[in-house]
Amino acid sequence: MIYLKSVMAGLLAVVAASITLSIVGIIGIILYDVIHPPPEGTSVGWDPISLWIQRPPLPMVAIIVLLFASGFFWEFRRLMHR
């Protein structure tokens, strides 16, 4: 049961960090757009698939694994000392 709770805590850490980073990213983009408005009459193109293809996903996977491990071991140590 300790392992199951620890896995759930690790998954919760990944989900919470993903939501938090997404919100911070959106706020950052909005603030940047307010501070540095684009020239009149221009359009902005964005291709998220090209970001994934150009950069290998290894750093993102490493961050996710580190987040999961931190949540897992935090809960595991907390439950082992009860």
N, C-alpha and C positions, 0 to 999 in steps of 0.2 A: 504494500500500500504506500510505503514511503516513496518508492520509485515512481509510482503512478502520479502521486501528488507533485513530485519533483518535475516530471515530464510536463505536467499541466502548467506548472509555474514557468518552465522554460518556454513553452509555446505562448503563454500569456506575455512574457517579456518580449518575444519577437513581434507579436501582434501590437502591443502597446508602443513599442519603438517605431514600428512601421507607420502607425497612425500619427504619432507625434511628429516624425520626420516629414510625413506628407503634409501635415498642417503647417509646419514651419516652412517648408519649401513653397507652398502656395502663398503664405503671407510674405515671404521674401520676394517672390516674383511680383506680387501686387505692389509692394513697397518700391521695388526697383522701377517698375513701370510708372509709378507716381513721381518718383524723384527724377528719372531720366525718360521723359516721354519720347516716343519715336517721332520722327519727322512726319509732317502732315502728308497724307496720301500714300503712305507705305504700308505694306502688309508684312506680317511675320509668319514665316513657315517653320514648322517644327515636325520632325520625323523621329518619333521615339524608337522605331525599329532600327534606324541607322545607328543610334547610340548603342544598342545592344550588339549589333553586328561588328561595329568598329572596335569596341572594347570587349575583352573577354570577361565573362561573368564571374571569374574567380574571386575578385575582391568583394563583390556583393555577397557571394556565397560564404566567404570567410567572415564577413560581418554578421551575417545571419547565424552562422554556427557559434560565433563568440557570444552573441546575444542569448541564444538558447542555452549555451553552457553556463553563462553567468546566472541566468534565472534558475537553471536546474541545480547548480551547486549551492546557490543561496538557500533555496528551499530544502535541499538535502541536508545541509549542515544544520539548519534551523530545526528540522525534524529529528535529527540524530541526537541532539542535546536535550531532548525532552525526557 
